[in-house]
Amino acid sequence: MTAYSLQTGTRDILPLEVAQKLWIAERLQQVYQQWGYQRIITSTLEGLDTLMAGGAIDRATVLEVGDDVTNRLGLRPELTAPIARAAVTRMAGDTDPQRLYYAANVFRRRPTANMAARSSFIRAGSSYCTRRVIALMPKFCCCSRPASKAWGCVTGK
């Protein structure tokens, strides 16, 4: 790797792709807000214990930051752990179901940084959540033919 090479997990986003990403992000934001979702922004850095808590993330995929053995930090490789942490630590007193959406960069141990967008229900029954997500899907048809070919929609647990 030369002195001018990008580091693992990073990439430059050039003007055309920036315009494409912004267009998609604006459409997503409009739909989420029309359906009563509130945006949440979490920290890019999380404690490794937080990132690993659910067992779904392989530590080898996390880009670690710092050298303090007692307080290891990592760049978030996905958005679920930071949202769960925020829900239990900062939103614990909220009793009503929360409709949250978030869009942020995620970092993985491969040569790209990716933008991810997700929605979550906090304190709502699973059948209610499933119905709401299914109802939202047709609203995202504005993104069914995005200029970028590297996009997708994933649903599941």
C-alpha angles and dihedrals in degrees: 000000000000124000089258098049122113117254122246111280095024136095141168119249112212126210099268093050090044089056091048093048092047091050092052093043091051092051091049091048092051093052095045093049093047088056095050100258119149122215120241126190119199133189119285089219120059133176112264089235089059093047092049097040098101095043092233096108122073109222090222089067094055120095103222123213129202134012104250105122093201097050108036116182131195138188108252111261091191138004106244099082096051091048092048090049092050091047095053098038106033105021100037093116094055110103102180121082110270122218107205134175130186139181121188145136117277123200127215134175094262129085098276141068112214135204114230130188124192143160129217140189116215117200097002130121117260096241090052090050093048092051092049093049092049090049090052096052098080089050089065092059087105083075097046092106105030120175089242115074092200100081136098146168121239125186128183144086 
